[in-house]
Amino acid sequence: MSAAIEGNALSRPRIGRGYYPALIAASTTMWSIILGPVLSTIPSQVNAIAPGNKVYGLALVTGIAGVVGIITNPLIGHLSDITSTRLGRRIPWLLAGLAVILPVSVVIGDARTLGTLALWWTLLQIGANMLMAPTSATIPDLVPEHRRGMASACLGIAAAVAPVLGTGVQTLLASPRSVYLTLGALIVIAQLFFILTIRGDRAHPPLQQTRNEGRPHHDLLPHSKDFWLVCAHRILFGLGQNMALAYLFFYLQDVIHYAEYHPGQSTDDGVLALTAVYAPCVIIAAVVSGSLTDRTHRFKWCLVAATVIFAAGAVLGAVTGSWIGVVALAVLTGIGYGAYASTSMAMAVHLLPDDNRRARDLSLINVADLSAIALGPIIAAMGIAVSGYSAVFIASGILVIISGLAITRIRGAH
């Protein structure tokens, strides 16, 4: 075992400092096109195409793409693991993702029917998934173990910046065509920069694995209990996070009455102000916790602390009725999410059950995240309809705390 580890360390390509900003840029632009257009661009397109059926139309377009994305992510991860080319395993899939995203971003803004919009949006999500699994797999592929906390912090930073980028592009550009073209161009630039930083990676799947492809496998899914606990932890935390933040606009509008108490400003201004508070808290917490994880190699205490801090912020939303209270909510949830985002991914990489199937296994982490993104707002909407915002914030805090309890059951990490 030690010999194998040593061999892997010796054969690991050396990466420069450019890898980390490139990872942030690649992940940020990728997530911006997954999360950004669903906030206003796609709803406005659906409203223009089918104003009398906009609720059904939006559910159709986003629902189909969401299901296809959840299915294709682990498939692409598996195919990436078994790819053997002169460019290695990951770069061909990154290039293929760009080959899908670029032409689709040119035509999706001109969709004239719900069917064509659903088709182009689904293809755009497939292209993003072709980037997602190989990108995250470069962390265990290339980054030494004592630096993986910082690399995972880069993903946490990207998660904080992506919604801001997506919203900013939509605010500055009026037409859907311009929004998609701009986001598509940013993805191409960022991914090409990222590919340049990993061009030394020429790893191939093991010969035995390549020969066995096409034969029945008993290990299509990992058998590690610890790894599945990480997946459960991430989907529970993700559900809590998305429930707490998905309807923040309406919370400011209906409960805080932001526009009434801030003359000359709109609820959009309130959301922007909270984002300006939340995002830096995420970034600072991600960098600090990632650095601590790299130094101590202890994940559990940081994750449990992150869940407690985030849960405190979420529950604050149930008891506060003031703007100051909501700002405190943004600070606490930002710190909690930043610490979670960097440490949880670093622990997932540490617990990967099969070094030869890294992209496949990390794609299951992505599926957990995507499922939480899809289900969180739906569950929150039902909760608001039945019991109001307070119950949703309390439920969010409970789910996050349970995700922390799941971490304590993991035996393969400290």
C-alpha positions, 0 to 999 in steps of 0.5 A: 500500500505504501509503495503504491502511494509513493508511486502515485506521489512520484507520478503526480504532475507538478502544478503551479500556483496558476492552478488555483485561480484557474480552478476558481475561474473555471468553477465559477463560470461553470456554476454561473451558467447552471445557476444564473439563467434560472433566476431571471433569464429563463423565466423571462423567456418562458413568460414571453413564449407562454405567458398563460402557462408560465408556471408549468412552462418553467417547471417543464424547462428546468425540470427536464434539464435537472433530471438529465443533469443528475443522470449524466453527471455520474455517467460522464464521470465514469467515462472520464475515468476510463478515457485514454488519449494522448491528452490524458483523461480529463482534458478531452472531456473539458474540450468536449464540454466547450464544444457543446456549450459554445454553439448552444449558447449562440442559439438558446437566446432565440428559442421560440417554443417551450420545446426548443428552449427545453432542448437547448437548456438541457444540452447546455446543462449536459455541456456543463456536466461535461466540465463539472466531473473532470474539473473536480477530479483534478483535485485528487489527480493533481493536488498533493494531499497537504494542499487539497483543503485550499483547492477545495476552498477554491470550489467554495469561493466559486460557489459564492461568486457564481450567483453574483456573476450570473446575476450581474451579467443578467442585470447588465445585459437586457436580452437573453441572447446577450446573457447566454453569449456572454456566459458562454464566452466567459466559460470558454476563456476560463476553461482554456486557462484552466486546461493550460494549467493541467496540460502536464496531466497525461494520466491514463486508466490502468491497463487492467481497468481498460481491458475490463470495460464492457464486462459486467462490474460489481463495483458500479457504485462505491461500497465505502460507508464513509463515502456515502455518509459524506454524500448524505451529509452534503445533500442534507446540508445542501437542502438546508442551505437552499431552503434558507436562501431560495426565497430570501427575496420574498422574505425581504419583501413580505416579512422585513418590508425592506422597500418600505423602511428604505425609501428610494430602494427596492427589494432587489437592492436589499438582496444585492446588499445581503449578497455583498455581505454573504459572499465575502464571509463565504470566501474568508471562511473557505480560505481559513478553514481550507488552510486549517484543514491542510495543516491539521488534517482534521475535518470533523471539528471544522464541519461540525462547527460549520453546521452549528454556525449555519444553523444558528443563522438559519434559525435567526431568520425564524425569530428576527423581524429586522434588517439588522437581524437579516444581515446577521443571518447573512454573516452566520450562514456565509461563515458556515457555508464557506467552512463547509464548502472547503472542508467537506469537499476536502474530506470527500477527496480524502475518503475516495474509495477508488483512486482509479474512479475519482471522477465517478465518485466525485460526480456522486458528490455533484449529484448530491449537490444538484439534487439539493439545489433542485429539491430545496426550493420545492420543499421550502415552497411547500413549507411556506404555503403550510406554515410560513417562513419561520417554519422553513428557517427552523427546518433548514437549521434542523437539516443542517444540524443532522448533516453535522451528526452524519459527519460524526459517524465517519470513521475514516477521517478525524 
